[in-house]
Amino acid sequence: MGVVRASRLLSLLLLLQTRGRMTAPELAGELEVSIRTIYRDVEALSSAGVPVYADRGPAGGYRLLDGYRTRLNGLTTEEASSLFLAGLPGPAAELGLGEVAANAELKMLAALPPEPRFHASRMRERFHLDIPGWYRGADKAPSFLGEVAEAVWDQRPLRMVYRRWGPRDVERLAHPYGLVLKGGSWYMVAAADGGAPRTYKVERILSAELLGGRFERPGDFDLTAYWQRYTEEFRARMYTGEALVRMAPGVEPMLRYTLGAETADPALAAAGPPDEHGWVVLRLPTESVKHACWQLLRLGGDVEVLGPPELRAQMAAAVARLSELYGTRGE
């Protein structure tokens, strides 16, 4: 049996073990193979003594015999090492799972053969993940993160008072679907008051009460897909304007630092050829005229705003105030 097929069979087995019943099309989509390949792989697992069963009917699919679990000795050295690199003790502790995560790590190490165990331990000794960016610390663990996590895990309704960006606080009855850690901050994805899922920053929850009973989490809800759509839509809402600028040569690193690489790099890639002095013309997405003026002032005389007129006027006014402040004082 080839290495690629052996790896795929293990992946198929782990999918059935972790997700329960899955159809052949679902397995084919996850493993990026044809349905016919899934049929052959399931047959190979059955021949090897793995208790895989096929349930017929509209709600059918493949599943493992209840109680069957595979062992971790199928992990390669690289796979075992990557699991320990992915460990996040800080967030686990904030969720109240620090001791659980540590115990799980010890059990996993004990279950590994000697060589993968050695490499996994060395990975933890030599690599460390620090999520928040420079000049910005991680938010303190929000006051009600524990209640939110429990509501997510147990599918319990949560009554909360939430501080919006507007002038008043609101009360919501939320059905939390998931938690996301982004840049050191926790976000709850929840359907509130019977509406569609929305995103709430956990630190803005002023009070939280776990209610009795359970809500039904939509079976087709995909937290990763939701978050990807949300971040794309957030950027589209945030950048509603555009600035046309001339930029001197050699300023690219400072532009990336000021605007962020995800904003600066597309603009640099779309820039036309430089003029005889090496200056290039860029189109930069902006949040507002005020915010763009504040950002571009940081680049000093290495950037000239060509448009829109209101941004150029605000830049000129800011430079005039600076000139008055620094050019006449002390004379």
N, C-alpha and C positions, 0 to 999 in steps of 0.2 A: 504494500500500500504506500502511495506517495506521501511525502510530507504535507503537501498542500491539502490532499484529501483527508489525511488524518486530522489536521488542524480544523478542517471544516466539519468533520464528524463530531469532534469535541465541542465546537461552537454550537452545532445543532442540539447536541445533548444538553448543554448548559442552558440554551434558550428554553427547551422544554422543561428543564428543572426549575428555572426561575420564573417563567411566565405561565406554566401550566399548559392547557390545551391550545394548540396553534394549528391553523390550516396549512396545507402545502403552499398555497400562494403567499401566505404571510411569511413562512420560513424562507421561501425563495426570494422574497423581497429583502428580508434581513440579511441573507447570506449572499445576495447578488448572483444567484445561479438560476437555472431553469427549473420549472416544476418537475420535469422528468428526472433531473439530477437529485431533487429531494426524494422522489420515490426510490431511486437506487440507494441513496444514503440511508434512508429509513430501513430498507431491506438489509443493508450491510450491518446496521446496528442490531437489528433483530437476530441476524445470523451469529453475531458476536455475543449473544446472550443478554443484551440490554432489553428490558421489558417495555418496548414501545408498542402502544395499541392505537388502532384507528377507530374513532367513533363515527358512525354514519349519520346522515341527516343534515338538515340546515345548520344546526349548531355543532356539527361534528368537527373533527380534526384529529391531530396526533397528540398523544399524551403519554406520560410515563406511569407505570404502575404506582399507585399511592404508596408513599413511604420510601420509594427508591431514591437514593442520592449517589451521585458520583463523588469520587475523592479528588483532592487537589493535586495528586501526584502526576496529573497530566500537564501541569504548568511547565512551560519552558523557563530557562534562567531569566531571559529578557522579560517575559510576562510577569513572573514573580517580582522582579525588581521594579517594574513599572507600577505595580499595585502599591508598593510602599512609597514610591515617589508621589503618588496621588493622595497620600494621607494628609489630612488637614486637621491637626489636633486642635487648633484654635477654634474654628467653626464648630467642631464636634463638641468642644467644651461649652460653647455658648448655647448649644442646643441641649445641654445636659447629658451628652453622650460621651464625654471624655473618657470615663472609666470603661464604658462599653467598648469604645474604639480601641483602647489600649489592650483590653482582654482579647478582642478579636484579632489584633495584630499578633499577640503572643500565640494564640491557637493556630493562626495561619503559619507562623514560623515553625511551630512544632510539627505541623502536618507536611511540611516541604521536605524533599530529599536534601542531603547535605549540600550539594553544589548550589542549587537555587536559593537555599537558606542563607548561604554565605554571601551570595551576591545581593540578596534582598537587604540583609543587614548592612552591607557596605553602602548601598544606595541611600539609606536613611542617615548614615554617618556623614556622607559627603555632599548631599544635596538638600537644600532647604527652600521651601516655597514661602514667599512673603507677598501677599496679594495686593495690599494698597500701594498706590504709586508714591513716588518721592514727593516730599513737601506736603504730604497728606496722610495723616494717621487713619487707621481704621476707626469707624464709629464704635462707641462703647456698645456692648450688648444691650439691645433695646429692653425696656422694662418688661414688656409682655411677649418676648420672643418665645418663652416656654409655653405659654398658653396657645400661641399661634401654632407652634410646632405640634402640640398635642391635638389641636383641632384638625390640622392637616393629616396627621397620622391616623387618627381614630375616626375621621370624617364626621366631626361633631360641629354643629352650628356655633357661631361665635358672635355675641353681641358686643359691639365696640363703639366707642366715641373716637372719631378720627379728626385730626386737625388738617384741614385742607389749606391750599395756598390762599384761598379767599379769606374774607374777614370773619368767618364764623366756623365753629366746629359742627360736625354732623354725626348723627347716630346711625349705624348701619347694622343689619343682620346679615352676616357674611357666611358663605360656605367656602372655606379655604381649600383650594385645589393643590397648592404647592408653595414652596419657599425657594427664593433665588438669592444667592450671595453675589453681589455685583460690586466690584471695587471696594470691598470692605464694608458694604452696607447691605442689610437684609431687606428683601421685598417679598410681600405676600401677594400671590395671585389668587383672587377669590371672586365668586359671583355674589353680589350683594343685593338684597331685596328683590330677588328673582330676576335680576338682569344678567347681561353677558359678563364674562370674566373681565376683571379690571386689575390694575396693579396698585398696591398700597405700600408705602414705605413704612416698615414696622415701627421705626422710632417715632412716627407721628401718631401712633395709636395711644390715646390718652387713658383709656380704660378698656378692659377686655373681660368678658364673662363667658365661660364655657357653658353651653346649654345642654340639656338632656337630649337623648335620641341621636340618630345618625341621618346624614343626608346622603343621597345617591350621587356619587361622583360620576360624571359622564364617562362612559367607557372609551370614547374616542378622543378624549382630551389629551393632548400631547404637550407637556410643560415646556420641553425644549423648543418645539415648533412655535408655541405661543410666544415665548420670550424672544425668539429671533424676529418674529413679525413685529412685536412690540418695540424692540430697539430700532428697527428700520423705520417704523412709523414715527417714533419719537424724534429721530434725526430729521425726518421730513417736516415735522411740525416745528422743530427748533430752528432750522435754517430756512427762513422764508424770504430772504433777500440775497443780493449779490453785489460784490464790490469789484470794480475794474481798477487794477493797480499796475504800476510799473515797479519792477524790483531790480535792485542792483545785483551784480554777480557776487556769489559767495555768501548770500544771505539765506540760502536754503535751510541750513541747520537751525537757524534762529526762527525761521518761519514754521518749521515742524515743531519746535519747542513751544512756540506761542499759540499756534492753532491746533496742534496735534497732528500726527502723521496721517491719520485717516482722513483729515480734511485737506492738509497741505499736499500730500502726494498726488491725488487725482488732479488737482489744479496745476501742479508742476508738470505732470505728464501731458496735460492738454495744452500747455503753453506753446506759443509760436516760437520761431527762431529768434535769437537775441539780435539787438541792433548793433551798430558799429561800436558801441561802448559796452556791450555785454548785458545790457538791461533787457528784461523780458516782460511781456504783458501777461497778467494772470487774471482769471475770474475766480474770486473767492466767495464761497457761501457765507452768509452772515445771519446772525440772529436778529439784530436790530442795528439801526444807525449808531446809537449810543454805544452798544457793545462793540461794534466794529471799530469805532473811533478809539476806544480804550485799547483794543488789541493792537491796532496798527500803529498807534503812537509808540508802542514799545519797540518798534523797528526803526524809529528815528528817521533820519534823512535817507535811509536806504530804500524806502518805499514811498512812491508818490501815488495818491489816490486820483484817478481819472474820473470816476463816477461811482455812484450817482451823485448829482449836484449837491444834495443835502448832506451827504457824507463828506464830500470835499469841503463844503462850507463849514461843517462842524470841525473838521481837522484844522482848517485855517484859523478858526476862532480859538481852538485850543492852543495852537502854536503862538498866536498873538498874545494870549494870556500868559503863556510861559515866557515869552520874550519880555513882556512888561514886568513879570515877576523877577526874572533873573537879569534883565538887561539894564534896568534903571536903578535897582536897589544898590545903595552904597555910593552913588554918585553925589 
